[in-house]
Amino acid sequence: MSAHPEFVIVGQGLAGTALAWQLLRRGRKVLVVDRESGGCSRLAAGLITPITGKRVAKSWRWDELRPAAEAFYREIETRTRTAFFHPREAIRLFATANERSRYSGPGGEVAVRDDWFNAAFGGFVMPEAARLDVSCYLEASRAHFRAVGAFRTADLDPKQIEPNTSAVRIPQLDAEAQTLVFCRGFAPDGDPWFGAIPFRAAKGEFLTVRVPGLAEERVTHRGVWLAPLGDEVFRAGATYSWHQLDGVPTAAGRTELEARLRELLKLPFEVIEHRAAVRPIIGGSVPVLGRHPDCPRVAFFNGLGSKGSLLSPFFANQFAAHLCDGGEIDPEVDVRTFLNRVSSRHNPE
Ligand SMILES: Cc1cc2nc3c(=O)[nH]c(=O)nc-3n(C[C@H](O)[C@H](O)[C@H](O)COP(=O)(O)OP(=O)(O)OC[C@H]3O[C@@H](n4cnc5c(N)ncnc54)[C@H](O)[C@@H]3O)c2cc1C
């Protein structure tokens, strides 16, 4: 028997999961499909951090994104009866005097154990930081989607879908939907509608390390972040590389992370695991969403870059309001802005 969901979502990473929830809470009939292999969400550390990078700058639209993320994850925690959102202060240590001079925010000096960390230039505490247990959130969501008949495992070939003016036929699923949304993260094979939007994807590698004697419970940032997993085990990351965009860890990545960890830590550590994934970065590192202007039955939600945990709830909500009720999409994240840029590059006046 063929299925007739209103929305088919291709991809159950952070983008597809948040969008599915935002549509379901509006009472819409949704089918999420995922091939259940790869994707970078499963490897994401889930850090939600107000001040990041060498510029020590506040994260883009932090003041509206952070409360939206907390409200959303709390609601899904209640619906799935699972705990995965953990507000917890984080520490930023300055790596140089120059970096310290660039910081003008609140916080003052931070108290850290100076037999654990290299904190010669001081630092500050970030009370609004949080951590999403991404795997737990995705698993709990998938279990719920399955339970309500809204999930299927499939590797969907984008070239085999057939949109027309009133619907999208998906023979591979024996389904017909009103709209199909690609939430595929970094997908170098592209699709016939949005494949021209160029990724600036960045490979990220991270380590799992054991640090005997280290009992810091907060995430610590200083050129690298170190996130506690319990029992003196920590996750440390992450590199940025624009080459060899695959999930294969490299010797160079490990060397870089180990060097940065030695700058942060005064304690010896042992590497337990080394992994890699590719961040779906587009344009200026902002999300990209919307229906295709010439083929509105297909749509796109991508570009979550390094901050999928923070960005996905707010923009999935905005996108769901657009898909269901024609709500506005912010021009800076509207997929039409990106498609126009591509076509003006190909057809200069
Ligand atoms: C090392 C590293 C650390 C990170 N740490 C953080 C962090 O601390 N905090 C944070 O917020 N973000 C972090 N990120 C970024 C975060 O991982 C991304 O922003 C986010 O995961 C992107 O989600 P997505 O849903 O767009 O893509 P993905 O997670 O890649 O999801 C895409 C999904 O689509 C599926 N798919 C693709 N094609 C098909 C198809 N044809 N048919 C069926 N299914 C398909 C895939 O299986 C996958 O499940 C990190 C990333 C990396 C690499």
The ligand as an SDF file (V2000), in Angstrom:
LIG
                    3D

 53 58  0  0  0  0  0  0  0  0999 V2000
   34.2050   16.7450   14.9510 C   0  0  0  0  0  0  0  0  0  0  0  0
   32.9460   17.5120   15.0110 C   0  0  0  0  0  0  0  0  0  0  0  0
   32.5250   18.0590   16.2020 C   0  0  0  0  0  0  0  0  0  0  0  0
   31.3360   18.7870   16.2620 C   0  0  0  0  0  0  0  0  0  0  0  0
   30.9620   19.2960   17.4640 N   0  0  0  0  0  0  0  0  0  0  0  0
   29.8180   20.0180   17.5410 C   0  0  0  0  0  0  0  0  0  0  0  0
   29.4190   20.5630   18.7740 C   0  0  0  0  0  0  0  0  0  0  0  0
   30.0970   20.4340   19.7880 O   0  0  0  0  0  0  0  0  0  0  0  0
   28.2410   21.2710   18.8090 N   0  0  0  0  0  0  0  0  0  0  0  0
   27.4560   21.4170   17.7000 C   0  0  0  0  0  0  0  0  0  0  0  0
   26.4020   22.0380   17.7860 O   0  0  0  0  0  0  0  0  0  0  0  0
   27.8270   20.9240   16.5040 N   0  0  0  0  0  0  0  0  0  0  0  0
   28.9870   20.2330   16.4070 C   0  0  0  0  0  0  0  0  0  0  0  0
   29.3970   19.7410   15.2070 N   0  0  0  0  0  0  0  0  0  0  0  0
   28.5970   20.0770   14.0190 C   0  0  0  0  0  0  0  0  0  0  0  0
   27.3700   19.1960   13.8800 C   0  0  0  0  0  0  0  0  0  0  0  0
   27.8120   17.8740   13.8260 O   0  0  0  0  0  0  0  0  0  0  0  0
   26.5960   19.5880   12.6070 C   0  0  0  0  0  0  0  0  0  0  0  0
   26.2080   20.9540   12.6770 O   0  0  0  0  0  0  0  0  0  0  0  0
   25.3410   18.7590   12.4360 C   0  0  0  0  0  0  0  0  0  0  0  0
   25.5730   17.4310   12.8020 O   0  0  0  0  0  0  0  0  0  0  0  0
   24.7940   18.7970   11.0150 C   0  0  0  0  0  0  0  0  0  0  0  0
   23.5950   18.0780   11.0090 O   0  0  0  0  0  0  0  0  0  0  0  0
   22.8300   17.6790    9.6620 P   0  0  0  0  0  0  0  0  0  0  0  0
   21.5700   17.0580   10.0720 O   0  0  0  0  0  0  0  0  0  0  0  0
   22.7630   18.8590    8.7640 O   0  0  0  0  0  0  0  0  0  0  0  0
   23.7910   16.6570    8.9250 O   0  0  0  0  0  0  0  0  0  0  0  0
   24.1610   15.0570    9.2700 P   0  0  0  0  0  0  0  0  0  0  0  0
   24.3250   14.9220   10.7070 O   0  0  0  0  0  0  0  0  0  0  0  0
   25.2720   14.7540    8.3900 O   0  0  0  0  0  0  0  0  0  0  0  0
   22.8340   14.3310    8.8850 O   0  0  0  0  0  0  0  0  0  0  0  0
   22.5070   13.9850    7.5790 C   0  0  0  0  0  0  0  0  0  0  0  0
   21.7390   12.6810    7.6170 C   0  0  0  0  0  0  0  0  0  0  0  0
   21.2560   12.4190    6.3090 O   0  0  0  0  0  0  0  0  0  0  0  0
   21.3940   11.0560    6.0370 C   0  0  0  0  0  0  0  0  0  0  0  0
   21.4260   10.9230    4.5750 N   0  0  0  0  0  0  0  0  0  0  0  0
   22.2210   11.5710    3.6880 C   0  0  0  0  0  0  0  0  0  0  0  0
   21.9220   11.2390    2.4270 N   0  0  0  0  0  0  0  0  0  0  0  0
   20.8970   10.3540    2.5090 C   0  0  0  0  0  0  0  0  0  0  0  0
   20.1380    9.6510    1.5320 C   0  0  0  0  0  0  0  0  0  0  0  0
   20.4050    9.7980    0.2210 N   0  0  0  0  0  0  0  0  0  0  0  0
   19.1580    8.8080    1.9420 N   0  0  0  0  0  0  0  0  0  0  0  0
   18.8930    8.6640    3.2800 C   0  0  0  0  0  0  0  0  0  0  0  0
   19.5770    9.3120    4.2390 N   0  0  0  0  0  0  0  0  0  0  0  0
   20.5640   10.1580    3.8660 C   0  0  0  0  0  0  0  0  0  0  0  0
   22.6870   10.6410    6.7420 C   0  0  0  0  0  0  0  0  0  0  0  0
   22.6780    9.2560    7.0240 O   0  0  0  0  0  0  0  0  0  0  0  0
   22.6080   11.4950    8.0100 C   0  0  0  0  0  0  0  0  0  0  0  0
   22.0070   10.7880    9.0730 O   0  0  0  0  0  0  0  0  0  0  0  0
   30.5650   18.9900   15.0980 C   0  0  0  0  0  0  0  0  0  0  0  0
   30.9690   18.4160   13.8900 C   0  0  0  0  0  0  0  0  0  0  0  0
   32.1500   17.7030   13.8360 C   0  0  0  0  0  0  0  0  0  0  0  0
   32.5720   17.1030   12.5410 C   0  0  0  0  0  0  0  0  0  0  0  0
  1  2  1  0
  2  3  1  0
  2 52  2  0
  3  4  2  0
  4  5  1  0
  4 50  1  0
  5  6  2  0
  6  7  1  0
  6 13  1  0
  7  8  2  0
  7  9  1  0
  9 10  1  0
 10 11  2  0
 10 12  1  0
 12 13  2  0
 13 14  1  0
 14 15  1  0
 14 50  1  0
 15 16  1  0
 16 17  1  0
 16 18  1  0
 18 19  1  0
 18 20  1  0
 20 21  1  0
 20 22  1  0
 22 23  1  0
 23 24  1  0
 24 25  2  0
 24 26  1  0
 24 27  1  0
 27 28  1  0
 28 29  2  0
 28 30  1  0
 28 31  1  0
 31 32  1  0
 32 33  1  0
 33 34  1  0
 33 48  1  0
 34 35  1  0
 35 36  1  0
 35 46  1  0
 36 37  1  0
 36 45  1  0
 37 38  2  0
 38 39  1  0
 39 40  1  0
 39 45  2  0
 40 41  1  0
 40 42  2  0
 42 43  1  0
 43 44  2  0
 44 45  1  0
 46 47  1  0
 46 48  1  0
 48 49  1  0
 50 51  2  0
 51 52  1  0
 52 53  1  0
M  END
$$$$
